[in-house]
Amino acid sequence: MKTLLAALGGLCLVLGVVGIFVPLLPTTPFLLLAAALWMRSSPRLHDWLLSHGRLGGYIRDFREKRAIPLHAKILSVALLWGSIGWCVAAVVDRWWWAQAALLAVAVGVTWHILSFATLRR
């Protein structure tokens, strides 16, 4: 069972890293899930993730303060609307229902991101 949990943690880590670059794929939830899975299966991997220079901060900030840094909010919302805007204008330009669905997703994700406290450093 520990091997399965460790493998699922690795998958969540990969999805979290991909989520840094793909606006609709969330980063922090996948990193939190990877940490939780590794906490139960591999303390060494869990400690590595929490002490990681780039990724550990996401987990520590969210666990301790339930907050997102201002620069992360700005960047994620800007990338979200840029990619959704491009998709609405160029990819699904003939399907109004797909445009409406994408815009609804963008509004929902934006609201979700902005609903968290802003981390001041």
N, C-alpha and C positions, 0 to 999 in steps of 0.2 A: 504494500500500500504506500509506503514511503517513496518508493521509486516512482509510482504513478503521480503522487502529489508533487514530487520534485520536477517531473517532466511537465506537468500542467503549469507549474510555476515558471519554468523556462519559456513555455508558450506564451504565458501572460506577459513575461518580460519582453519578448519579441514584439508582441502586439502593442505594448506600451511604448516601446521605442519607435515603432512605425507610427504610432499616434502623435509623436512629436512633429512629424512631417505631414501627416494627413489630417486635415482639420476636423473631419467628422468622426474620427476614431479617437476616443478619449485616452489620454496618457495616464493620468493619476489613478483612475479606478483599476486599470490593469496592473500598474505598479503596486498598488495596495493589495490586490489579489495575489500577485506573485510573492509579496512579502508574507502574507498570511499563509500561503501554501508552503513556503519554504520554512516558516517558523515551525510548522508541524512536521516537516520532513527532513530539513537539513539546516541546522543552526549555522553552519559555516556559510552556506549560500545566503541565508537571511542576514547575517552580519555583514557579508560582502555588499549586499544590495543597500543596506542602510548606511554603510560607510562610503559608498561610491560617490565620487566628487560631483557628478552631474545628476544622477538619478536619486540618490539618497535624500537630497533636499526636498524633492517632491513629496516623498513619503513622510519625512519628519515634520515638515511644515503642515501637511494636511492632518496628520495624526494628532499633533500637539496643539495646533491653533485653528484647525478647520478653516484655513485661509489660503488664498492664492495670491502670489506677488502681482503687483500692478502691471509690470512689464509682461508677465505671462498672460494676464487677462487681455491686455491690449493686442498682443501678438496673436493670440488664439482667436479673438473675435475678428480681427482684421483678416487673417488667413481664411477663416470660416466664410466671411462675407465675400471675399475675393473669389474663392473657389466656387461657392454657390452662385455668385453673380455670373461667373464665366459659364457654369453649367446651364443656368437659366437662359442666358443669351445665345450660347453657341451649340449646346448639346441637345437640349430639349426645347428648342425654340418653336416647335410646331405643336407641342402638346401642352395646352394650358393647364391641365390637371397635374402634370408632372412638375410644371413650374410652380404651381400653388403648393404642392407637397414639399418641394425643396425649400421654398420660402418659409413654410410653416416649420420645417425642421430647423432652419437657420434661426428663426425667432425663438423656438424652444431651447435650442442649445445656447444661444446668447443669453437668454433669461437665466438658464441654469448656471452658466459661468459667472454671470454678474450677481447671482444671489448669494455667493459665498463672500465672506469678509475679505477685504483687501489686506494683504500682509505688508506691513510697513517695516522696512529694514533700517 
